[in-house]
C-alpha cells in the first residue's frame, strides 16, 4: 500500500469504528481495547467484525475474530487480509 492508500484506509477504518461504537474518530487510538476501554460486549464485537467484513470485503475466521482485543489488533489483521498475495 502506498501512503495515500494507507491514509484512506486509516480514515475509513476509524470512521467505521466510530460509527459502530459511538466513539469519536479523534479519540480512537491503537491502544484502545474494545471491551475494557469502549465497553463493547461480545455481540458488539460480532457486529463490528461484520462491519469490517462488509466494508473491506474480507472474511475473518472465528479464531481470527476472537483474537481482536484492541484497535491495533483489528487494524493489523485487516492490513494483513488486504495485502496482495
N, C-alpha and C positions, 0 to 999 in steps of 0.2 A: 504494500500500500504506500502511495506517495503521501506527502504532507497534507495536501488538500483533501484527499480521500480520508485520511486519518482524522482531520478536523471535522469533516462531515459526519463520519462515524461517531465521534465523540459527542457531537451535538445531538444527533439522532438518538444515541444511547441514553444520554442524560435526559432528554425530553421524554423518552419512553418511561424511564424510571419515575420521573416527576409526575407524569400523567397517571401512572399506575399506583403510585404510593401516596401522592398528595404532598410530597416533599418538594421544596423549590429546587429548580435546577442549580441555582447558585450554591445551595447547601450540600449538594451531592459530592462526596469525596470518596476516593478509592477505598479508604479505610472503614467506611461506614458498614456496619453489619445489618443485614436486612431484618433479622429477628430482634436483636437487642437494641439497636440504635433507631430503627424505623418502626418497630413494633409489629412487624409482619408475622402472621401465623402461617401454618402450612398451606392453607387454602389460598392466602395471598400470594405465596411463593409459586403455587401451581399456576395462578393467573398471570403472574409476572413471566414465568417460563413460556407460557402460551403466547404472550405478547411478544417476547423475544423471537420465538419461532416464526410467528406470523410476519413481524416487521422485517426480519433479516433473512427469511426464507431458509431457515436451518432447522434441524431436529436435534433434540437432546435425548440421550438415554436416561432412564431413571437414575442410574448410578451417577451420571454427569450432573443431573439436576440436584441430586442430594448433596453434592459437594459445593454447591454455590452458597456461601455463607456471607460473603462481602461483595461490595460493588466491584472490587478488583477481581474477585473470582469470576463474576459474571462477564466482565469485560475481557479477561484473558481467554475464557472459554469461547466467547463469541469470536474474538480475533482469530483463534485457532480454527474455528469452524469456517470462517470466511477466507482463510488463507488459500490461495490457489494450490492445487495438488501438483 
